[in-house]
Amino acid sequence: MKLFAAIDLLGGRVVRLHQGDYDRVTTYSTDPLAVIEGFVEAGARHLHIVDLDGARDGAATQAPTLAKLLRRAGDALEVQVGGGIRTEAQALAYRDAGARRVIVGTRAVEDPEFVAKLAGAVDVVVAVDAREGRVATHGWRHTSEVRAVDLAARVALAGARAVLYTDIARDGTGEGPNLDTTLALARAVPSLEVLASGGVGRLGHLDAIAQLPEIAGVVVGRALYDGRVSLGEALRRAGRATTLGR
């Protein structure tokens, strides 16, 4: 089971939002590189970085900062990066800076062919961010009429490598991911690697995911910063799940 330690950047700061609300932000660090180095020292192998300004503004607002972080972290970690990726040029720039995967959200909803264009050059992860089953876009500020499962099926055909499923109502709450809907989506698109996200608040949540072989991995953010989950112990449990055939 892959475990992605998460860094959300807002104005160059490492933050977390509550249920995607930009008015409910907690700042954890002003030095994202130091946070990444701490993850590496703890044994992390996968990193999830999101430009929250970009997700909100519709452009890769913090691209220079992310490129710098990718150049420093790309050799040590498998990094997936997203937030405001609306053009092929930006996706390839992140790839060239060291990202193993790029995350596409809003553009995948608005222009499914965009995923197909990218998939030939870089591994694409599609962010399927859902509010009551419908996909939210533009930094989660708008809710579309597209059903999460329909978007996943569509991008699977377009060549996406994985989907990152987030139930917005759970994000930042510590209540645990919505495993029922995540599992249903994974079973609907067995060709895709499905990652769970949103709400991990304790090690037991990771243990629950480890019991579901259809779910390939999990993104953990706030719980690491709040100290409710030790990254070292989380990685040990994720590694044990992998050893057991997950």
C-alpha positions in Angstrom: 0.0 0.0 0.0 1.5 3.3 -1.0 1.4 6.1 1.6 1.7 9.6 0.3 2.7 12.3 2.8 0.9 15.5 1.7 2.1 19.1 1.4 -0.5 21.7 0.5 1.0 25.1 -0.4 -0.8 28.4 0.0 1.3 31.5 -0.5 4.5 29.4 -0.1 3.3 28.1 3.3 2.5 24.5 4.3 -1.1 24.6 5.3 -4.2 22.4 5.6 -7.8 23.5 4.8 -10.9 22.2 6.5 -13.2 20.6 4.0 -11.5 22.6 1.2 -12.5 26.0 2.7 -9.9 28.7 2.0 -11.3 30.7 4.9 -10.5 27.8 7.3 -6.8 27.4 6.9 -4.2 26.2 9.4 -0.5 27.1 8.7 2.0 24.4 9.8 5.3 25.7 8.3 6.8 28.5 6.3 9.6 26.2 5.1 8.2 23.4 2.8 11.7 22.1 2.0 12.3 21.5 5.7 9.0 19.6 5.9 10.0 17.4 2.9 13.4 16.7 4.4 11.6 15.6 7.6 9.5 13.2 5.6 12.6 11.8 3.9 14.3 11.3 7.3 11.2 9.4 8.5 11.5 7.0 5.6 8.8 8.4 3.2 9.0 7.2 -0.4 6.0 9.0 -1.8 5.1 12.7 -1.7 1.8 14.5 -2.7 2.2 18.3 -3.3 -0.7 20.6 -4.2 -0.6 24.2 -5.2 -3.7 25.5 -3.5 -3.4 29.0 -5.0 -3.2 27.3 -8.4 -6.2 25.1 -7.8 -8.2 28.2 -6.8 -6.9 30.6 -9.5 -6.9 28.2 -12.4 -3.2 28.6 -13.2 0.0 27.1 -11.7 0.4 30.1 -9.4 3.2 28.7 -7.4 5.0 26.9 -10.2 8.5 28.3 -9.4 8.2 27.2 -5.8 7.0 23.7 -6.8 9.7 23.4 -9.4 12.4 24.2 -6.8 10.9 21.6 -4.4 10.7 19.0 -7.2 14.3 19.5 -8.1 15.3 18.9 -4.5 12.9 16.1 -3.7 12.6 14.3 -7.0 15.6 12.0 -6.5 14.6 10.9 -3.1 10.8 10.6 -3.5 8.2 9.6 -6.0 6.3 12.9 -6.2 2.9 13.6 -7.6 2.1 17.2 -8.0 -1.1 19.1 -8.8 -3.1 22.3 -8.5 -3.8 24.6 -11.4 -2.4 22.3 -14.1 -4.5 23.5 -17.1 -1.9 23.2 -19.9 0.2 20.5 -21.4 3.3 22.7 -21.1 2.8 23.1 -17.3 2.4 19.4 -16.8 5.6 18.6 -18.8 7.5 21.4 -16.9 6.7 19.6 -13.6 7.7 16.3 -15.1 11.0 17.7 -16.3 11.6 19.2 -12.8 11.3 15.8 -11.2 7.6 14.9 -10.7 6.8 11.3 -11.4 3.1 12.1 -11.8 0.9 15.1 -12.4 -2.5 15.5 -10.9 -5.3 17.0 -13.0 -8.7 17.9 -11.7 -10.8 20.7 -13.1 -9.4 20.4 -16.7 -10.2 16.7 -16.7 -13.8 17.5 -16.0 -14.0 20.3 -18.5 -11.9 18.7 -21.3 -11.6 14.9 -21.1 -9.3 14.9 -24.2 -6.7 16.8 -22.1 -6.1 13.6 -20.1 -5.5 11.6 -23.3 -3.1 14.2 -24.6 -1.0 14.1 -21.4 -1.1 10.4 -20.9 1.3 9.8 -23.7 4.0 11.9 -22.1 3.5 11.6 -18.3 1.7 9.5 -15.7 -1.6 11.2 -15.0 -3.5 11.1 -11.8 -7.0 12.5 -11.9 -8.3 14.2 -8.8 -11.9 13.0 -8.3 -13.1 15.4 -5.6 -16.7 14.7 -4.7 -19.4 16.5 -2.8 -22.4 14.2 -2.3 -21.2 12.1 -5.2 -20.7 15.0 -7.7 -17.3 16.3 -8.8 -16.2 19.6 -7.4 -13.9 21.9 -9.5 -11.9 25.1 -9.3 -10.4 24.5 -5.9 -13.6 22.8 -4.7 -15.5 26.1 -5.0 -17.9 24.8 -7.7 -19.8 21.5 -7.9 -20.5 20.1 -11.3 -23.2 17.7 -12.5 -20.6 15.0 -13.2 -20.8 12.0 -11.1 -17.5 10.8 -9.5 -17.8 7.3 -10.8 -18.6 8.6 -14.3 -15.5 10.8 -14.3 -13.3 7.9 -13.2 -14.6 5.6 -16.0 -14.1 8.4 -18.5 -10.5 9.1 -17.6 -9.7 5.4 -17.4 -10.6 5.2 -21.1 -8.5 8.3 -21.8 -5.3 6.7 -20.3 -5.1 8.0 -16.8 -2.8 6.0 -14.5 -4.7 6.6 -11.3 -7.5 8.5 -9.6 -7.2 10.2 -6.2 -10.7 10.1 -4.6 -11.5 12.7 -1.9 -14.9 13.0 -0.2 -14.7 16.8 0.5 -17.0 16.4 3.6 -14.3 14.3 5.2 -11.2 16.3 4.2 -9.3 17.8 7.1 -11.8 16.4 9.7 -9.8 13.4 11.0 -13.0 11.3 10.8 -11.5 8.9 8.3 -11.9 8.6 4.5 -15.2 7.6 3.0 -14.2 4.0 2.4 -17.6 2.9 1.1 -17.6 5.3 -1.8 -13.8 4.9 -2.4 -14.2 1.2 -2.6 -17.3 1.4 -4.9 -15.3 3.6 -7.2 -12.3 1.3 -7.2 -14.5 -1.6 -8.1 -16.2 0.3 -10.9 -12.8 1.1 -12.5 -10.5 -1.9 -11.8 -8.0 -0.8 -14.4 -7.1 2.3 -12.4 -5.0 2.6 -9.3 -7.3 4.2 -6.8 -5.9 6.3 -3.9 -7.9 7.3 -0.9 -7.7 10.8 0.5 -9.4 13.1 3.0 -10.0 12.5 6.6 -7.2 10.2 7.9 -7.0 11.0 11.6 -5.5 7.9 13.2 -3.5 4.8 12.5 -6.7 2.7 12.6 -7.9 4.4 9.5 -4.8 3.2 7.7 -5.4 -0.3 9.0 -8.9 -0.2 7.6 -7.6 0.8 4.1 -5.0 -2.0 4.3 -7.8 -4.5 4.5 -9.2 -3.4 1.1 -6.9 -4.7 -1.7 -8.9 -2.6 -4.3 -7.5 0.6 -2.8 -3.8 1.0 -3.8 -2.8 3.8 -1.5 -3.6 6.7 0.7 -2.7 10.4 1.1 -2.1 11.6 4.7 -1.8 15.2 5.6 -3.2 17.0 8.7 -2.8 14.0 11.0 0.9 14.0 10.4 1.2 17.7 11.2 -1.0 17.5 14.3 0.9 14.5 15.6 -2.1 12.2 15.6 -0.3 9.9 13.2 3.4 9.1 13.3 4.8 8.9 9.8 7.3 6.2 10.8 4.6 4.0 12.2 2.2 4.7 9.3 4.9 3.7 6.8 5.6 0.5 8.8 1.9 -0.4 8.6 1.7 0.5 4.9 4.8 -1.7 4.3 3.3 -4.6 6.2 0.2 -4.3 4.0 2.5 -4.5 0.9 4.3 -7.5 2.3 1.0 -9.3 2.9 0.1 -8.9 -0.8 -1.7 -5.5 -0.8 
